[in-house]
């Protein structure tokens, strides 16, 4: 099995006007104190020259799981009222992916930079 991923470096670049699409006013409604209560975990998986993404975000009153599967046209998101249930289903989904031959490349906080 080959561990390399075929892509062109320019495929990962943003358009020149990407940063200009957002302003600080777009985020004024968010309370920074609420962000301290949010937990995020991201897993990047690899299989047969494909990359997939599995993320969970939980807060005091709920959570969400997002899956980006290269075989699907769109990402899928499941919303949970209970943050413990969201984490439980994230763990089950990650375990099932491993059983189906996906290799975990990264599992932790979202990468930035």
C-alpha positions in Angstrom: 0.0 0.0 0.0 1.3 3.4 -0.9 1.1 6.1 1.8 1.5 9.1 -0.5 -1.3 11.4 -1.4 -1.6 12.7 -5.0 -2.3 16.4 -5.1 -0.9 19.6 -6.5 0.4 22.2 -4.0 -1.6 24.9 -5.6 -4.8 23.0 -4.8 -4.3 23.8 -1.2 -3.9 27.6 -1.7 -6.7 30.1 -1.0 -7.8 32.8 -3.5 -6.1 36.2 -3.0 -9.4 37.7 -1.9 -10.2 35.0 0.7 -9.2 37.1 3.7 -11.1 40.1 2.4 -14.3 38.1 2.4 -14.5 38.3 6.2 -14.4 41.2 8.6 -14.3 41.5 12.4 -17.9 42.6 12.4 -18.9 39.2 11.1 -17.9 37.7 14.4 -19.1 40.5 16.8 -22.1 38.4 17.9 -19.9 35.7 19.4 -19.2 35.8 23.1 -15.6 34.9 23.7 -16.3 33.6 27.2 -18.6 30.9 25.6 -15.7 29.7 23.5 -13.9 28.5 26.6 -16.6 25.9 27.1 -16.3 24.4 23.6 -14.2 21.3 23.0 -13.1 20.3 19.5 -11.4 17.1 18.3 -10.4 16.4 14.7 -9.4 13.1 13.1 -7.8 12.8 9.7 -8.0 9.4 8.1 -6.3 7.8 5.1 -7.2 4.8 2.9 -6.3 4.0 -0.7 -4.9 7.4 -1.5 -8.0 9.1 0.0 -8.3 11.5 3.0 -11.3 11.8 5.2 -12.1 14.1 8.0 -14.1 13.3 11.2 -14.7 16.1 13.7 -16.6 16.5 16.9 -17.4 19.8 18.6 -19.1 19.8 22.0 -20.4 22.5 24.3 -22.2 22.5 27.6 -25.6 22.0 25.9 -24.9 19.9 22.9 -22.6 18.8 20.2 -22.1 18.0 16.5 -20.2 15.5 14.4 -19.0 16.4 10.9 -17.8 13.8 8.4 -16.1 14.7 5.2 -15.8 11.5 3.1 -14.1 11.8 -0.3 -16.6 9.3 -1.8 -19.6 11.5 -0.9 -20.6 14.7 -2.7 -21.1 16.7 0.5 -20.1 16.6 4.1 -22.6 15.3 6.7 -23.3 16.8 10.1 -25.2 15.2 13.0 -26.4 17.5 15.8 -26.8 16.1 19.4 -28.6 17.6 22.4 -26.2 15.8 24.7 -22.5 16.4 24.4 -21.7 13.0 25.9 -23.7 11.3 23.1 -21.9 13.3 20.5 -18.5 12.2 21.9 -19.8 8.6 22.2 -20.9 8.5 18.5 -17.7 10.1 17.4 -15.7 7.4 19.1 -17.9 4.7 17.6 -17.6 6.2 14.1 -13.8 6.4 14.5 -13.6 2.8 15.7 -15.8 1.6 12.8 -13.6 3.5 10.3 -10.5 1.8 11.6 -12.2 -1.6 11.3 -13.1 -0.7 7.7 -9.4 -0.2 6.8 -9.0 3.6 7.4 -5.7 4.6 9.1 -5.7 7.5 11.5 -3.2 10.0 10.3 -4.0 12.7 13.0 -6.2 12.7 16.0 -6.3 15.8 18.2 -7.0 19.5 18.2 -7.8 21.2 14.9 -4.6 22.2 13.0 -4.0 25.9 12.5 -1.3 27.8 10.7 
